[in-house]
Amino acid sequence: MAPVYIGNENNQVRKVNSLYVGDSSNQARKISKAYIGDANNQARVFYSGRPPIRPTLNDYSWAEISYISKNNLTAEYSIAVGQMKQIHLLGTVASVTIDYTCWAPIVGINHNPTLEGNNLIHFQIGNNANSGVVTTNAIGIYDSTAFKMNFSNTPTSAGGWESSDMRVSILGNDIASPNNPKANSFISILPADLRAVMRPCTKYTDNVGNGTGNVLSNITATNDYMSLLAGYEIRRTEEINLYEYFSMGTTPLTIPYVAYPSNVTNNQRRRQRHNTTTYSSYHLRSPSSISPGQFASISNLGAFGGNASYVSAILTPLFFV
């Protein structure tokens, strides 16, 4: 048989040429999980059975959450929207050094599955306390200069969300796998065990931009490991490009997240900077249908509006497991 690489929870891998799982009486025993690695000493966790039920979402590993999500077991494990898992962000995004611990709440489970993907849990960054309510203690990662939708000093939304520097470079979606993240991207500062189980989600956005109007053909799909919210996903009916939530046939392209109820107020949409108690605007992914240089945003007061593409604002991205 081919060599097998067995590892432990410390990612220490050893090669064995034969593998027997059992005891001296040849009685096999079921194990809940095993760490199996390759010749490059990269260990991965695989489950031979379901993870045990744990007290809270935060008690599950990301590998366990992935297993539950992929197998559509969230109801059986009492995992629900609003529950949160703590993450430590460490590294550099653009030119900004981040070393910050926050909570990532679930904003949707099997959200818009026909178009966005089945058996996905949608998380958002972030909250500074485990309140159980997405709109309480809401924060985002902030820098005054680096977190722009496009790097050019001339305002432009040409190419829409798909071609934006935010999507490609700052969040870091232009990759084959989160296990090999783009340097200085948001994906690169996520914990390795989270990156190992992240999956892409299909999002629909105006990917032409440049103020070309409300045009249905502008709306196309991107497959994103991280994404920003669209206005309608947080129940803003003044969405800058109406077609982003119009129906294609009988299925809306974009629907509101359960975490943002129909009576959500401007005050509840506000977000503080991660490093102060100051409220600031945060980016949405939708380019303006009328202004060539703007993308949608939520203001420091929670109102819907737009920022020039070169304005730096709070990042509160989504990721998917």
C-alpha positions as CSV (number, residue, x, y, z in Angstrom):
1,M,0.0,0.0,0.0
2,A,1.1,3.6,-0.5
3,P,2.6,5.4,2.5
4,V,0.2,7.1,4.9
5,Y,1.0,10.2,6.9
6,I,-0.5,10.4,10.3
7,G,-0.5,13.6,12.4
8,N,-1.6,14.9,15.8
9,E,-3.3,18.1,16.9
10,N,0.1,19.9,16.9
11,N,0.4,19.2,13.1
12,Q,3.3,16.8,13.7
13,V,3.2,14.2,10.9
14,R,4.9,10.8,10.7
15,K,4.9,8.5,7.8
16,V,4.0,4.8,8.2
17,N,3.9,2.2,5.5
18,S,1.1,0.2,7.0
19,L,-1.8,1.3,9.1
20,Y,-3.9,-0.8,11.5
21,V,-6.7,0.7,13.4
22,G,-7.7,-1.6,16.2
23,D,-6.4,-3.4,19.3
24,S,-4.3,-6.5,19.9
25,S,-7.4,-8.7,19.6
26,N,-8.1,-7.3,16.1
27,Q,-11.1,-5.4,17.4
28,A,-11.5,-2.2,15.4
29,R,-12.5,0.9,17.3
30,K,-14.4,3.9,15.9
31,I,-12.5,7.2,16.3
32,S,-14.1,10.6,16.1
33,K,-11.4,12.2,14.0
34,A,-7.9,11.6,12.6
35,Y,-5.2,14.0,11.5
36,I,-3.9,12.8,8.1
37,G,-1.1,14.6,6.3
38,D,0.9,14.6,3.1
39,A,4.6,14.3,2.3
40,N,4.9,18.1,2.9
41,N,3.9,17.7,6.5
42,Q,0.6,19.4,6.0
43,A,-1.9,17.8,8.3
44,R,-5.7,17.9,7.8
45,V,-8.4,16.7,10.0
46,F,-10.9,14.2,8.8
47,Y,-13.9,12.9,10.7
48,S,-14.9,9.2,10.7
49,G,-18.1,10.2,12.5
50,R,-20.1,13.3,13.5
51,P,-18.5,15.8,15.9
52,P,-19.9,15.7,19.4
53,I,-22.5,18.3,20.4
54,R,-20.8,21.1,22.2
55,P,-22.2,23.9,24.4
56,T,-21.7,26.9,22.1
57,L,-20.7,27.6,18.5
58,N,-17.4,29.0,19.8
59,D,-16.6,25.6,21.3
60,Y,-16.6,23.9,17.8
61,S,-13.4,23.9,15.7
62,W,-13.6,25.3,12.2
63,A,-13.2,21.8,10.9
64,E,-16.2,20.7,12.9
65,I,-18.3,23.7,11.8
66,S,-17.4,22.8,8.2
67,Y,-18.5,19.2,8.7
68,I,-21.8,20.4,10.1
69,S,-22.3,22.9,7.3
70,K,-21.5,20.6,4.4
71,N,-23.8,17.9,5.8
72,N,-26.7,20.4,6.5
73,L,-26.7,19.5,10.2
74,T,-27.0,23.0,11.6
75,A,-30.5,22.3,13.0
76,E,-29.5,19.1,14.7
77,Y,-26.6,20.9,16.3
78,S,-28.8,23.9,17.3
79,I,-26.5,26.3,15.3
80,A,-28.4,29.4,14.3
81,V,-28.1,32.9,13.0
82,G,-26.7,35.3,15.5
83,Q,-24.4,32.8,17.2
84,M,-20.8,33.8,17.1
85,K,-17.3,32.4,16.9
86,Q,-14.2,34.2,18.1
87,I,-11.3,34.8,15.7
88,H,-7.9,36.4,15.9
89,L,-6.9,38.5,12.9
90,L,-3.1,38.7,12.6
91,G,-1.0,40.1,9.8
92,T,-1.0,42.9,7.2
93,V,-3.9,44.0,5.0
94,A,-2.7,46.4,2.3
95,S,-0.2,48.4,4.4
96,V,-2.0,48.0,7.7
97,T,-0.8,45.7,10.5
98,I,-3.7,44.0,12.2
99,D,-3.5,42.2,15.6
100,Y,-7.1,42.0,16.8
101,T,-9.5,39.5,18.3
102,C,-13.2,39.8,17.5
103,W,-16.4,37.8,17.1
104,A,-17.7,36.6,13.7
105,P,-21.5,36.2,13.9
106,I,-23.6,33.9,11.6
107,V,-25.7,36.2,9.4
108,G,-27.2,33.4,7.2
109,I,-27.5,29.7,6.9
110,N,-28.2,28.3,3.4
111,H,-28.8,31.9,2.4
112,N,-30.2,32.2,-1.1
113,P,-29.0,28.6,-1.8
114,T,-30.3,28.3,-5.4
115,L,-28.0,31.1,-6.6
116,E,-25.3,31.4,-3.9
117,G,-24.6,27.8,-3.0
118,N,-26.0,25.0,-0.9
119,N,-25.0,24.1,2.6
120,L,-23.0,27.2,3.4
121,I,-22.9,29.1,6.6
122,H,-22.4,32.9,6.0
123,F,-20.3,34.7,8.7
124,Q,-19.5,38.4,9.0
125,I,-16.7,40.3,10.7
126,G,-17.4,41.4,13.2
127,N,-18.5,42.3,16.7
128,N,-16.5,43.2,19.8
129,A,-18.6,41.1,22.2
130,N,-20.6,37.9,21.9
131,S,-24.0,39.5,22.2
132,G,-25.9,37.0,20.1
133,V,-27.3,39.9,18.0
134,V,-25.4,40.9,14.9
135,T,-26.5,44.5,15.2
136,T,-25.3,44.9,18.8
137,N,-21.6,45.8,19.5
138,A,-21.0,45.8,15.7
139,I,-17.5,46.8,14.6
140,G,-15.4,46.7,11.4
141,I,-11.7,46.8,10.6
142,Y,-10.6,50.4,9.9
143,D,-7.8,52.4,8.5
144,S,-8.0,56.1,7.4
145,T,-6.1,55.6,4.1
146,A,-5.7,52.0,3.0
147,F,-9.1,50.4,2.7
148,K,-10.3,51.9,-0.6
149,M,-12.6,50.3,-3.2
150,N,-10.1,51.3,-5.9
151,F,-6.5,52.5,-5.4
152,S,-6.6,55.2,-8.1
153,N,-6.8,58.8,-6.9
154,T,-9.3,59.4,-9.7
155,P,-12.7,58.1,-8.6
156,T,-13.8,55.2,-10.7
157,S,-16.1,52.2,-10.5
158,A,-15.3,50.8,-13.9
159,G,-15.5,47.0,-13.8
160,G,-17.8,47.1,-10.8
161,W,-17.3,44.8,-7.9
162,E,-15.6,42.1,-9.9
163,S,-12.6,44.2,-11.0
164,S,-12.3,46.4,-7.9
165,D,-9.1,46.5,-5.9
166,M,-11.2,45.8,-2.8
167,R,-12.3,42.4,-4.1
168,V,-9.1,41.3,-5.9
169,S,-6.3,42.8,-3.7
170,I,-7.6,43.9,-0.3
171,L,-9.9,41.0,0.4
172,G,-7.8,38.7,-1.8
173,N,-10.2,36.8,-3.9
174,D,-7.9,36.3,-6.9
175,I,-6.6,33.0,-5.6
176,A,-7.0,29.3,-6.2
177,S,-7.4,28.5,-2.5
178,P,-7.4,30.3,0.8
179,N,-4.7,27.9,1.9
180,N,-2.4,30.0,-0.3
181,P,-3.6,33.5,0.3
182,K,-2.5,36.6,-1.6
183,A,0.1,38.5,0.4
184,N,-1.3,41.4,2.4
185,S,-4.9,40.4,1.8
186,F,-7.7,40.1,4.4
187,I,-7.8,36.4,3.7
188,S,-4.1,36.1,4.7
189,I,-4.8,37.4,8.3
190,L,-7.5,34.8,9.0
191,P,-6.5,31.8,11.2
192,A,-5.1,28.9,9.1
193,D,-7.7,26.4,10.4
194,L,-10.4,28.8,9.2
195,R,-8.8,29.3,5.8
196,A,-8.5,25.5,5.4
197,V,-12.3,25.1,5.4
198,M,-13.5,28.3,3.6
199,R,-15.6,27.8,0.5
200,P,-16.6,30.2,-2.3
201,C,-20.0,31.8,-2.5
202,T,-21.6,33.1,-5.7
203,K,-22.6,36.8,-5.4
204,Y,-24.5,38.9,-7.9
205,T,-23.4,42.5,-8.4
206,D,-23.1,45.2,-11.1
207,N,-19.8,44.2,-12.6
208,V,-19.7,46.9,-15.3
209,G,-20.1,50.0,-13.1
210,N,-18.9,53.4,-14.2
211,G,-22.3,54.9,-13.7
212,T,-23.8,53.0,-16.7
213,G,-27.3,52.9,-15.2
214,N,-29.7,50.3,-13.9
215,V,-29.0,47.7,-16.6
216,L,-29.9,44.0,-15.9
217,S,-27.1,42.8,-18.1
218,N,-24.6,44.5,-15.9
219,I,-25.4,42.1,-13.1
220,T,-23.2,39.0,-13.2
221,A,-21.8,36.5,-10.7
222,T,-18.5,36.3,-8.9
223,N,-17.3,33.4,-6.8
224,D,-15.9,35.0,-3.7
225,Y,-14.2,33.6,-0.6
226,M,-14.8,36.9,1.1
227,S,-17.3,39.6,0.0
228,L,-18.8,42.8,1.1
229,L,-22.5,43.2,1.7
230,A,-24.9,44.6,-0.9
231,G,-27.4,47.2,0.2
232,Y,-30.4,45.0,-0.1
233,E,-28.7,42.2,1.9
234,I,-29.1,44.5,4.9
235,R,-32.6,45.6,3.9
236,R,-31.9,48.9,2.2
237,T,-34.6,49.4,-0.4
238,E,-32.7,52.4,-1.8
239,E,-30.1,50.0,-3.2
240,I,-27.9,52.0,-5.6
241,N,-28.5,49.5,-8.4
242,L,-32.0,48.2,-8.3
243,Y,-31.3,45.2,-10.6
244,E,-29.1,43.7,-8.0
245,Y,-32.2,42.5,-6.2
246,F,-34.7,42.3,-9.0
247,S,-35.9,38.8,-10.0
248,M,-34.4,36.8,-12.8
249,G,-37.3,34.5,-13.6
250,T,-38.9,33.8,-10.2
251,T,-35.7,33.9,-8.0
252,P,-34.3,37.2,-6.7
253,L,-30.6,37.6,-7.4
254,T,-30.0,39.0,-3.9
255,I,-32.1,38.7,-0.8
256,P,-31.8,40.2,2.7
257,Y,-29.8,38.3,5.4
258,V,-31.9,36.9,8.2
259,A,-29.6,38.6,10.7
260,Y,-30.9,42.0,9.5
261,P,-34.7,41.9,10.3
262,S,-37.3,43.9,8.4
263,N,-37.5,46.5,11.1
264,V,-33.7,47.1,11.3
265,T,-33.0,50.8,11.9
266,N,-30.2,53.1,10.8
267,N,-28.9,53.1,14.3
268,Q,-28.6,49.3,14.2
269,R,-26.6,49.4,11.0
270,R,-23.9,51.6,12.4
271,R,-20.5,50.2,13.0
272,Q,-17.6,51.4,15.2
273,R,-13.9,51.3,14.1
274,H,-12.2,48.3,15.6
275,N,-9.6,50.4,17.4
276,T,-11.7,53.2,18.8
277,T,-15.3,53.9,19.8
278,T,-15.8,56.2,16.8
279,Y,-18.5,55.3,14.3
280,S,-17.5,55.5,10.6
281,S,-18.9,54.7,7.2
282,Y,-18.4,51.2,5.8
283,H,-18.2,49.9,2.3
284,L,-20.8,48.0,0.4
285,R,-19.9,46.2,-2.8
286,S,-22.4,47.8,-5.2
287,P,-21.2,50.5,-7.6
288,S,-23.4,53.5,-8.2
289,S,-25.7,53.3,-11.2
290,I,-25.4,57.0,-11.8
291,S,-22.1,58.2,-10.5
292,P,-19.0,56.8,-12.2
293,G,-16.8,57.2,-9.2
294,Q,-18.9,55.9,-6.3
295,F,-19.7,52.6,-4.6
296,A,-22.5,52.2,-2.1
297,S,-21.8,52.6,1.6
298,I,-23.5,52.9,5.0
299,S,-22.7,56.2,6.8
300,N,-21.5,56.7,10.3
301,L,-25.2,57.4,11.1
302,G,-26.4,54.2,9.5
303,A,-27.9,55.9,6.4
304,F,-27.5,54.5,2.9
305,G,-25.3,56.5,0.6
306,G,-22.2,56.4,-1.5
307,N,-18.4,56.9,-1.1
308,A,-16.0,57.9,-3.8
309,S,-13.9,54.9,-4.8
310,Y,-10.7,56.3,-3.3
311,V,-12.2,56.8,0.2
312,S,-11.0,54.5,2.9
313,A,-13.7,53.1,5.2
314,I,-14.5,50.3,7.6
315,L,-14.3,46.7,6.3
316,T,-16.9,44.3,7.6
317,P,-16.6,41.4,5.1
318,L,-18.5,38.2,4.8
319,F,-16.8,34.8,4.6
320,F,-18.3,31.3,4.0
321,V,-17.8,27.9,5.5
